[in-house]
Amino acid sequence: MSDTQQLAERIVAGERRALARAITLVESGREDHRAAAAALLEQLGRHGREALRVGLSGTPGVGKSTFIESFGCLLTAQGLRVAVLAVDPSSARSGGSILGDKTRMERLSRDPLAFIRPSPSQTHLGGVARRTREVIELCEAAGYDLVLVETVGVGQSETMVAEMSDLFLLLLAPAGGDELQGVKRGIMEMADMILVNKADGDLKATATRTCADYAGALRLLRKRPQDPEGFPKAMTVSALEEAGLATAWDEMQALARWRRETGHFAARRAAQARYWFEAEVREGLLARLTREPVRGAMAALARQVEAGDLPPSRAAQELLGTYLGQGTS
């Protein structure tokens, strides 16, 4: 039996150490590791295990880690196995990441039914790491019932997490109109549920008003075919007091159940598979442009562009036409 087969069997058996090792493998950029990771994912895909994939984004300081810990503990108390993939921003200068999310979820990290894995974004845009989608598949194969993906932070590019999740949650803090204007329409249209956190103490009334503002804004958006009546919706929660979390979970389950029954769930997964196939093709083409002899030709053309002897668009056409075939535009 090969090492890949042994690793696959250990993951299916639910071994946490094997899962951690597999995640390190799929996140590696080495060519031999990429080949081994592809073989591992192919084997694990035959088991057909499926978890509910939930993406979570939110503004800085909104309490994402506190929410995830309280929400995760609620689910594990029900006997569900929860995997949390927390993506931390990487430094554009050093490439390093703090990876401190696990330390902020001390209670959940000690729960035997929970698995927390911080990953560096490695300057990859979209609020998630490049291999987050593959890590989700590993967690599904390991038998986790729910995989929660926490993005770097709210923004226009954070909507990429919606392309790898079944439900997309937007966590916001109580605030006035400036906060509403700060959240872009793109991510509002992607969100299945908006949860206004910190609805406790002196902020409870403010949170209720903010929730009403978002509910009104959601009603102005065009109704999506994948949503039943009443969705997307805005709700108030308090991660600190663990208030509203059970109701939010009930709503998530109801939405997921409706989408399964109407075929939208499977259609979404199929569309996402196609999206990531095309993304892998793009990434592969870009990787080819960093290798020799392409790199040398690219550097030579770049010098001509810098000198003003060749327009950038013309130089790009020449390079792509040479290495990717004629007719490239």
Phi, psi and omega in degrees: 000134183285164178299323180295319179295318179297317180296320179298317181295322179292324178294314179298329178285353176089019180286120183294322181296321178293321178297315179298319179295320180294322178296318176300323180294312184288337179277350180287146179263357180293142184297319180292326177290323179296320178295318179294321179296319179298318179295320179296313181295326178295318179293317182292329181296338181289342181282340174067021178287145184222130176247163173278119182265121182238122176264142181226126175229162181182161181292153178301137179083005182283345179096038182297315182295319178296319178297314182298318180296312180295317181293317179297319179293326175300317182287318180293331176294338177270003179089008180274146176265129188237129174249133180243122177250106183256120182262122179257144179292142177260147178290131178290339181272308184261339183084358182274161177225152180283321180055049184265002185299323183295324180290336179275354178241057188298317182294316181290326182293339178270353183284125182294342179268002182244149177225121182243128181227106173281142179224143177283143178288337180054041179062013177286129182284160177107000177081357180231163176282161185298326185256017180302320181300318180290325178295323176302316180297324177295317180294323176297315181296331180281358173094016178284141184277329180221134176244118182253121182253115178264124182277172179301315182172167186291148179170173181297321184282348183293348183293351179297332179295336177292340180274003178226012181232157177274326177230139181240117181256139176245116183259124183229160181258157176300130182196178180265204185296331180298323179295318180297321179289332182287338178272119187289154182299325183303313182284332175296321180290333180280331188292135173272328178215139173252122181249116178272108184276173178065032176278067181210161178057222182293341183269358185297314180295319179296320179297321179296318178294318180297318178299319178296323178298315181291323177299320177294320179294322180294327180292339179279344181281152179294137180293134181267144182295337182274008182246135172283178180298132179098353179244150354292156183226159178249140181219157174260142176219161172229105179293329181292314181265359181057038180262136178084353183289319180296320178295318178298320179295320177299319180293321178297316179296320180296319180294314179298320180295317179298318181293325177294314183294330183264358179088356181290329182297308181294322180296322179294317179298319180295317179295323178293321178300317178295318179303314183285333172298312180294324178295320178295323177297315179298316180297321179295320178295319178295322179296324179296329182285352178261001183259159173283147000275004182300321183300320180294316178296322179295319179295320180295316178294325179297323178295322177294323178293317179298324181281353180082011181278344185214131176294146180305318182295320180292320179296320179295319179297319179297315182296312181292323178295325181287316189259342180242005177101160180289158177088002178284132181240000000 
